[in-house]
Amino acid sequence: MNVRFITAAETLCALLSGDIDHHSAKEIRREIDIAIKENDPKELILDFAAVTFMDSSGIGLVMGRYKLMNEKGGKLVIAKTPGYIAKVMRVSGVGRLAKIVDDYELTQQQEVMKIETAN
């Protein structure tokens, strides 16, 4: 699993790739939370375009980031979900908490360097 970050104005976009399962979700959450803390976005976009597998850990990841952004007065957007992941998002009720979009556009993009932290 890999996470890359792009910022644009007050938006932080997390580009997720690979599998999201109970083995990888903890590290993904940690990386996203660090990026949120360092960038203080008003909007977080979770881009699922390159996610190849997701189990219920992915729903937990989304719910936790929703809670974090909501506490900050921000919003969460779920984007580019492959078919079966979109279905899981709808069935789980995530669509009532976060906006789910097919695509998005970022202006004035800037790639954020990945932050390495000691465990």
N, C-alpha and C positions, 0 to 999 in steps of 0.2 A: 504494500500500500504506500502510496506517495501522496503528499499534499503540497501544492504550489499555491502561492498567494499573489493576487494582483490587487492593487488599490486604485481607486479612481474617485477623486473628490472625497466624499465621506462614506464611500462604499468599500468594503473588504470582500473580495471574492476568493473562496477556497475551491481550488480545482482539485477534486478528488479523483484518484485512479486506482485500479486494482480491486481487491476484495475488501469489503467491510464486514468483518465477523468479530467474534468475541476475542480473537487474538490481536486484531489490529485496531479495534475501536478505541481502546484506552489511549494509545499513542496519538491517534488522529484527534481525539478530543483535546489532549494536552497541547498539541501544536496549534489547533484552532484557537483555544483559549489564550495562549500566549500571544498570538497574532492580534486577537481582539484587544487584549490589554495594551499592547504596544501601539496599536493604530487607532483605538477608540472610535470605531465606525458607527454611523447612524444606521447603516444597513449591512447585513451579512448575507451574501449569496453563497449557497452551497451548490456547486456545479457537479452533477453526477454523470456527466456525459461519458467519462472514461471508466466508470465503475463497472466491473465485470460480474460481481456477486455481492449481494447484501442479505444478511439475516436480520433478526430482530435487534441485534446490537446497533444497526444503522438507524433504526427508529429511536432508540435510546440516545444516540449521538445527536440526532435532529432535535429531540425534545429538550435535551440539556442545553443546546445552543439557543433554542427558542427562549428558554427560561432566562438564560444569561442576557440575551439581547433585550428581552422584555424588561428586565430589572434595570437596564441602562437607558430605557426609553427608546430603544431602537427596534428595528424589525428584521425578520428573517425571511429570505426568499429561497425556495428550492427550485433549481433549474436543471433543464436538459436531462430529465430522468428517463432512462431506458424503459421500455414498456412494462416489464414485470415490476420494476421498482416503482413506477408511477402508480401501478395498481396497489402495491403494498402501502404506499403513502396515503392513497385515498381510503383504503379499507381501515387503516389504523387511525384515521381522523386527523392526520397531520395537516391536511388541507384547511381545517377549521382554524388552525393556529398560524400557519405560514402560507404565504402566497406561493402557489406552484405555477411556474411558467415554462413554456417550451424553449424560449430563448431570451436573451437580454443583450444590452449593449452598454459597454463601459466607455466613457470618454476620458481622455487624458490618463490612459493606463500607465501604471508603473509597477513593475514586478517587485515584490517584496522578497528580500533575501530570506532564505530559510534560517530559522533561529535554532541553534544547537544549545541544549542545556544539559547539564550533568544530572544524572538521576540520583 
